Amino acid sequence: MTTPSGAPTAQDQFDEQTSRRIEAVYLTPDVAAQRDKVMARLAPREGEIALDIGCGPGLTTLGLGQAVGAAGNVIGVDIAEPMLAIARQRCAALPQVSFSLADVTALPYEDAHFDVALATQVYEYVEDIDLALRELARVIRPGGRALLVDTDWESAVWASSDDVRMRRVLETWNEHIPHPQLPRILKQKMERAGFHDVQVEIVPILNVQYDPQTYSIGMMDVIGGFAAGRNGLSAQDILDWKADARLFSEQTGAYFFSLNRYVFTASR
């Protein structure tokens, strides 16, 4: 299945195997540091009702659940059941946390239900961004807070001994979502949906050595799994790309990867 833009749906992309790959990436120190910065910026408070949109493997949901405490409530939603299965297991010890299979364009909650909402790497996957943002605004109470994290994939800088192949891989990866450059227009779209005081910050990811415990090396499996067989990229091309990254680092010591994540905070 694909979206009208031709990008595969999230349901297609996040099967059990890919969900476990994503979980491994989210557990790297790079992404853990990003998660800490995001949680500090959102500042969830004890007793609040929180919504974790596109909760994935439940790492941010866990943090929200710990922050709001037993007096609060957190609901994590996702459209990929394999992700929800991981998240439920991760948060099983927190009775204030629950999960639901739900689409961001039709959230099954009352108006003004939540004090705070968080979404990391979600809206770039949504075909109808405007509808999804209006739905987000609907379920947050007046005075409530929202924090969205999305990536402009053209900000990716990845050193390689074969720049042509590197560009082909990244250009193909951009096809996995409808909006690979969403941050450029997200502030304006949030304002039109009813949010105000929208603030934008950058949280960069920088890897300057080849290390399996970094975001970029972890993402090679995710990106490669998508790109193989598309746009003339064979499985061997992907293997060669991965081998080149290791060899490039060993021979020149010049491994380099950077990517900008954009954090949008707003009031309702």
ABEGO torsion letter per residue (X at the ends): XBBAAGBBBAAAABBAAAAAAAAAAAABAAAAAAAAAAAAAAGBBBGBBBBBBGAEAGAAAAAAAAAAEAABBBBBBBABAAAAAAAAAAAAABAABBBBBBBAABBBBBBGABABBBBBGAAAABABAAAAAAAAAAABBBGBBBBBBBBBAAABBBBBABAAAAAAAAAAAAAABABAAAAAAAAAAAAAAGBBGBBBBBBBBBBABBBAABAAAAAAAAAAAAABGBGGBBAAAAAAAAAAAAAAAAAAGABBBBBBBBBBBBBX
